[in-house]
């Protein structure tokens, strides 16, 4: 486990309370963010241009500092809400789509930067991303009334709370979700190290009796049968795979034992499992909304399975009621088409991280879109051929012929062309064959190749986006998700009617009892795994140590066997790991001389010493009088301070005390003032030597002098000094601009001189 999480567990850290999160204003941030983002990018800028250094320092950083000073946890959510507005505007105002998308990208960049401001506190970072915010929180009443009127006057539409992660998925902020800071939280949510609960506002069966604050999970404080662990996405993915395997098994048994006269037992079991799966998918789509649900590519397969299953149920019920064997046969034929979805869906669990699988959804969408456009374009040719053929060809026959020609059977276009019309038939069919097989298929292949290349270039970002979707879908607050199919049907039949007349406390108690009763083996397995077999637990570590000790005691001939290397791993890197397990500080030797690291570096790479550091490092020896030897760096530094760039040494016609001075300042030949004498190194050293002989009055004087010295140090940072530095910088910039102008106009001056010389010639 992460050490930071272990420290958080030992300290019992909790997140912000729900009362505090409810009191945070959200609406005042939205108009200010919209105004600031609107006034900045007035032209279409790409993502690379928005993340360039000049835009970052001139635009992004000032806005980040401006909103970071508010210390509002909802500012990241507000940025994503404004991004959703600009994405919608880009779709409606095509003339300004580029500008709107640039502003939307700027909102995403601001959200990423502002999220990094909360990265120092893990619990605060989780609260920023997982808290469900209401965009109207903190809004005036007239604004609430206007929004309510715009939505049709329904009060329930105003309670559409969403967290920042859900808004990022809805607006497809893939860069935000794939950032390391956001992925840290997503990974912690997926593995169950972070606990939080979302309000069940759109759930089929809501259980909001005990809302839980955001906290770090500690198995030592949790009960043994913790029913909330069933909502951990990592365990939910494993249970989903098992449930899908059971569904596939019942599907195969149902088709192998089909009977058109009656409903068999295997068919009843399959229908029960399929209905439980349908209820689970419906609850998932209702929990987070259809937009987030359909963004997951696996849910597309699940939706197709449900549609085919509903068609089967309708035909099967009709065949059984009317005693129609033909309709029942059609029902089983429709059900057999489910195998095209169930088998790949189960296989994709093992290779879901492959780039081909990730790109499959985008390629299928492009293919369906292109085929739809092609079908609309060639519908005119279908009508023309049907008109020319008359009664010889039906619409269905012509459509099937065109499909065969489209997918490569070009000889049919030449063999059947004259049957439509002796003159126009061959011309039309030849043109259709040329377009479909030469032009349009080439365009389709190019589109699919570009789609795969685009997704392959952003494969990591696309995978992390899909991973974030799966994680958020796994954190479901609906009570039905804690039941495994087909027990969710039982819970729905019992608890959903009871939720209308029982108290929330009674509903919560009955819900917890049913979850622990129906999922007892699963909860016990999860609890034992987290306490003894998870990474970092004692039993697992002791088992690894025992296996390693047994492996080390084997002869060398057995150690080098390939089968043992494959099972236990080769020990080629053990020496490197063991090297750093010992205490290396106790075995340090004198590798370098007594010179410090600064003395070993070249003079031009050494940092400039400060006056305090030089005074502290000056040796106190009677022979040197408390002054160290002057280094080349100090001499070059003094030459720069005095304005002389000559490498020649200065004349040494100075007093010895000035020549051997190690101060970073240029020494003065004038008599020292009383204040300079007061703070000279000799006086400081003398005060340090005789400190033990000081009287209380003298110590008070020294304290006053120290305060005066601190005031003088603070005076160096006055605006006057900064103004002088800025004026010097402006003068340097002006000199560079003048030099650049002289260089640019040098050609013009030469040309003018040449012309004037020609005019003076006789």
Secondary structure, 3 states (H helix, E strand, C coil): CCHHHHHHHHHCCECCCHHHHHCCCCHHHHHHHHHHHHHHCCCCCCHHHHCCHHHHHHHHHHHHHHHHCCCCCCHHHHHHHHHHHHHHHHHHCHHHHHHHHHHHHHHHHHHHHHHHCCCCCHHHHHHHHHCCECCCCCCCHHHHHHHHHHCCCCCHHHCCCECHHHHHHHCCCHHHHCCHHHHHHHHHHHHCCEECCCCCCCCCCCCCCCCCCCEECCCCCCCCCCHHHHHCHHHHHHHHHHHHHHHHHHHHHHHHCCCCCCCCHHHHHHHHHHHHHHHHHHHHHHHHCHHHHHHCHHHHHHHHHHHHHHHHHHHHHHHHHHCCHHHHHHHHHHHHCCHHHHHHHHHCCCCCCCHHHHHHHHHHHHHHHHHHHHHHHCHHHHHHHHHHHCCCCCHHHHHHHHHHHHCCCCHHHHHCHHHHCCCHHHHHHHHHHHHHHHHHHHHHHHHHHHHHHHHHHCHHHHHHHHHHHHHHHHCCCCHHHHCCCCHHHHHHHHHHHHCCCCCHHHHHHHHHHHHHHHCHHHHHHHHHHHHHHCCCCHHHHHHHHHHHHHHHHCCHHHHCCHHHHHHHCCCCCHHHHHHCCCCHHHHCCCCCCCCCHHHHCCHHHCCCCCHHHHHHHCCCCCCCCCCCCCCHHHHHHHHHHCCCCCCCCCCCCCCHHHHCCCCCCCCCCCCCCHHHHHCCHHHHHHHHHCHHHCCHHHHHHHHHHHHHHHHHHHHCCCHHHHHHHHHHHHHHHHHHHHHHHHHHCHHHHHHHHHHHHHHHCC
